Amino acid sequence: MCKDSKNRIDYVNENITLIQRKEGLTFGSDAYLLYAYMKRFGGGSMGAELGGGCGIISLLAASKGKLSKIYSVELMTNYSKLIALNAKNNSLEDKVIPLNIDVRELTLAHVGNKEVDAVFTNPPYLKGGSGIENANDEMNAARRELCGNIGDFCAAASRILKFSGYFYAVYRPERLPDLFEAMRNNGIEPKRMTLVFPDFSKASNLVLVEGRKGGRGGIFITPPLVMHHDASKIPLTDTDELRYIYENGEFDERYRKP
């Protein structure tokens, strides 16, 4: 494994052993929901993750067989090395390939000159300079658009996606206009959307979006996903819908396009 004092080891669904940076942005429910939101593409399929972090979404998708090969694009060298280490520790090094480059520089050549079936991303949610910045550079880069905005992420996705290929993102609801504008400006049509709520009394804090490159207009708005019965009470009590997602690694049929 890894004895670096700056790292920690966690155990995740699908029997994943995950090394994370203690001072960095760690794996959370938004990452797991994005993985579960993706469809299964089958044998021989290729995908790419933009902003891989520690690699957890790619690792989950590969271990579940949602994609056969995934390029995990990550700008920060220490995280790109962490993706490689996590892939090796989980015997997925032939399925999860780290790419230590800026998403703004990503080209088809980086993914073997072959267009991919799917691109997925958990991008920085905050605009650069917004809010109170974290003293930790890794946290700032993960949370804020310091190394590319949502338009850059969608442009990178479009450059490597095949026609009719799928694009998946988890984002903040208040920035939906920015996300939809960026997708459409790069030829990716929003096709499915799910608002996520912490509990029955609170406003939505996450949104999951699926798009298609070159897709026709028209979007399917799914039922909302409420995660907990009361997010203020510890321990948290998951809703049936969230339990299904954690147990199956996918959303139930009500959240899939009819």
Secondary structure, DSSP 4 states (H G I P E B T S, - for coil): ----TTEEEEEEGGGEEEEEETTSPPP-HHHHHHHHHSPP--TT-EEEEES-TTSHHHHHHHHTTS-SEEEEE-SSHHHHHHHHHHHHHTT-TTTEEEE-S-GGG--GGGGTT--EEEEEE----BPTT-SPPPSSHHHHHHHB-SS--HHHHHHHHHHHEEEEEEEEEEE-GGGHHHHHHHHHHTTEEEEEEEEEESSTTS---EEEEEEEETPPS--EEPPPEE-BS-TTSSS--B-HHHHHHHHHSS--GGGS--
